[in-house]
Amino acid sequence: MGRTARAAIAALVAVWTIASAGQAVADQKDPRLERLFDRLQTVESPINAQGVTNAIWLIWLEHENPQVVERMYSGMDAMRQGNHFLALVIFDDLIARVPDYAEAWNKRATVHYLMGNYPDSLQDIEKTLELEPRHFGALEGRGLIFGELGLAEEELQAYEAALQVNPHLPGAKSKLEALRGESERI
């Protein structure tokens, strides 16, 4: 077994250990998140960082009600299939049923973004961040929207905020480098 394979296995074991420790409350209030966010700040290997990031996403998707989880995955399937209207209906329903479920707000923000509804997406991002201030996906999404709107300073700030929470976001890193390069040329 090569070094890369051993590192990948070690990363998965470490993430599983961290993610399975403590009680599984689910979603953004889950006590496992604190350790995972701490780990994001210290992990050096890209493989380990991706494992920790994935563990956070999985916890954000969890909910104590299995019907909520089923609806979440139905909405995500609709998004993947490009059926944005159906995804929007599903996420609207989820938000009405469980308004404190940050990931429902984040997924609806994503659908609004994909539909070009940037003001609605930004509103849902704000609610996501109110419920889970460390939501690096929402922070990065805000950067994408500001980029689409031509708001370079706001875009830069959004990517910086996302990278403060999760310094291992390749998209945010490359966008930030490009923005800084552009500002240096001016």
C-alpha positions, -999 to +999 in steps of 0.1 A: +000+000+000+014+034-010+018+065+011-011+082-005-035+053+001-023+051+038-028+088+042-063+085+027-072+057+050-058+076+080-078+106+070-111+086+068-104+069+102-096+103+118-128+119+104-149+089+114-135+091+149-141+128+152-176+127+136-188+097+157-176+111+190-203+125+213-240+126+207-254+130+173-279+158+176-277+166+139-275+197+117-258+229+126-263+224+163-244+191+164-217+190+191-193+171+167-190+202+146-168+221+171-140+195+168-143+193+131-140+231+127-111+231+150-095+203+129-100+224+097-076+250+112-048+226+119-050+199+092-023+202+066-029+174+041-054+182+014-068+146+017-074+151+054-089+185+049-113+171+023-123+144+047-130+169+075-149+192+051-170+162+039-178+152+075-191+187+082-213+187+051-227+153+061-236+166+096-252+197+082-274+174+061-285+154+091-317+160+110-335+141+138-366+137+116-360+111+089-388+126+067-368+159+067-337+141+056-356+123+029-370+156+016-335+172+017-322+144-005-352+147-028-345+184-032-308+177-038-317+151-064-340+176-082-312+201-082-287+176-097-313+167-124-317+204-132-353+206-120-348+238-101-385+245-098-392+212-080-361+217-059-373+252-049-407+238-039-391+211-018-368+235+000-396+260+005-416+232+022-386+222+043-380+258+055-417+261+064-416+228+084-382+233+100-372+270+098-341+265+120-325+240+096-296+259+082-289+235+053-324+239+039-318+276+037-284+270+021-298+246-005-326+270-014-300+297-017-281+275-042-313+269-062-319+306-063-284+311-075-287+285-102-319+302-114-302+337-114-323+349-085-294+366-068-313+388-043-333+358-031-301+337-029-284+364-008-314+366+015-312+328+021-275+330+026-280+356+053-305+333+071-281+303+067-253+324+083-276+336+110-282+299+119-247+287+112-221+315+111-194+290+101-212+279+069-183+281+045-205+270+016-228+299+022-199+323+025-183+310-007-217+312-024-220+348-014-187+354-031-200+338-063-230+360-063-210+392-057-187+381-086-218+377-109-229+412-098-195+428-105-190+437-068-153+429-066-147+443-031-176+424-016-166+393-035-131+395-021-144+399+015-168+369+011-140+346-001-117+358+027-145+351+053-150+316+038-113+308+040-111+320+076-136+293+085-122+267+061-088+275+047-090+244+024-115+256-002-098+254-036-124+275-054-123+303-029-085+303-029-083+306-067-109+333-069-092+352-041-058+350-058-074+361-091-091+391-074-060+401-056-040+399-089-066+421-106-064+447-079-026+448-081-028+454-119-050+485-114 
